[in-house]
Amino acid sequence: MIGFRSVLISLAMVAVGLSSKVEGASASTFVAWEVAGVAWNDVLNARACPSSSSAIRAGYPNGTRLQMTGRCMNGVDLQRIARWSAQRQSNAVRATWCQIWHDPQQNGRWQEGWVYGKFIRPARF
């Protein structure tokens, strides 16, 4: 049987690991974008790697908020373009893959994934 102390130590180790992951990023790295432009009967696939042949980790319908790491392929940095208009930001990622931070199984096991930029836009608040 796992003791209470062991569980606390494990949780502390996870928290340290997560904080070090976020610590290396800037304060605005986890910017909110949302799924948009997907057919009404379809979802945006979040993949393990930036490729349409990569394993699908989850599917998100239109309107789903995504936590972006700020990193996209082809040199696009979401932090750098954050002050651009929403349309200009969407155009910048339209033909590239962008990295997300998500919990595909909704079990607390967050991981990186990739979505195609054509189907995301800055979140509307």
Helices and strands as residue ranges (DSSP letters): H 4-23, E 31-35, E 44-47, E 56-60, E 65-72, H 86-93, E 97-102, E 111-116, G 117-119, E 120-122
